[in-house]
Structure formats: C-alpha cells, structure tokens
Amino acid sequence: MSALLIVTILLQRTGSSLGGAFGADNFSSGFHTRRGFERTLFFASIIFAILFALSALLNVILG
C-alpha cells in the first residue's frame, strides 16, 4: 500500500519550477486544472492515503 502511495505522489506534476524553490515569484503556476490522467492520479493518491492510514490504525489497534 505504501509503495502505491509513493508512486502516485511522485508521478504527479508539481506545478512549480526550480525558481520557486529559491523564492522567485512563481505564484500563478500553482493554480491549474487537473485533467485526464493527472486527475486520476490525484484521486488515486487520496484513496491510497486514506487506505494507508486506515491500515496503519488497524495495525496499531489489532497488533
């Protein structure tokens, strides 16, 4: 489960360039509409995160 979560997060587009990491004005690139495969990855990462959190909670409770 954790591997799937990592893969879906790493495959997503970051939306910021290298200049944004050094404080450059990159405000407008943070807003875009997710379409197609990018939207599917976004929702898949949310689902995998929820499933991962639930499985970790169950492991603590039952383990």
C-alpha positions in Angstrom: 0.0 0.0 0.0 2.8 2.4 0.9 4.6 1.8 -2.4 1.4 2.6 -4.4 1.0 5.8 -2.4 4.6 6.8 -3.1 4.3 6.1 -6.8 1.1 8.1 -7.2 2.6 11.1 -5.4 5.8 11.0 -7.3 4.1 10.8 -10.7 2.1 14.0 -10.1 3.1 17.3 -11.7 4.5 19.6 -9.1 3.3 22.8 -10.7 6.4 24.8 -9.7 9.7 25.3 -11.3 13.2 25.4 -9.8 12.9 29.2 -9.4 10.0 28.8 -7.0 12.3 26.8 -4.7 14.6 29.8 -4.4 11.9 32.4 -3.7 11.2 33.6 -7.2 7.7 34.8 -8.0 6.0 31.6 -9.2 2.5 32.3 -7.8 0.5 31.8 -10.9 1.9 28.4 -11.8 0.4 26.9 -8.6 -3.1 27.0 -10.0 -4.1 24.8 -12.8 -7.0 22.4 -13.6 -6.3 18.7 -13.3 -7.5 16.8 -16.4 -7.3 13.2 -17.5 -4.5 11.1 -16.1 -3.4 13.8 -13.7 -6.8 14.0 -12.1 -6.9 10.2 -11.9 -3.5 10.2 -10.1 -4.7 12.9 -7.7 -7.8 11.0 -6.7 -5.8 7.7 -6.5 -3.3 9.3 -4.2 -6.1 10.5 -1.9 -7.7 7.0 -1.8 -4.3 5.3 -1.2 -3.5 7.8 1.6 -6.8 7.0 3.3 -6.4 3.3 2.9 -2.8 3.5 4.2 -3.9 5.5 7.3 -6.7 3.0 8.0 -4.5 0.0 7.6 -1.9 1.6 10.0 -4.6 2.4 12.5 -5.9 -1.2 12.3 -2.4 -2.5 12.7 -2.0 -0.4 15.9 -5.4 -1.5 17.3 -5.1 -5.2 16.5 -1.4 -5.6 16.6 
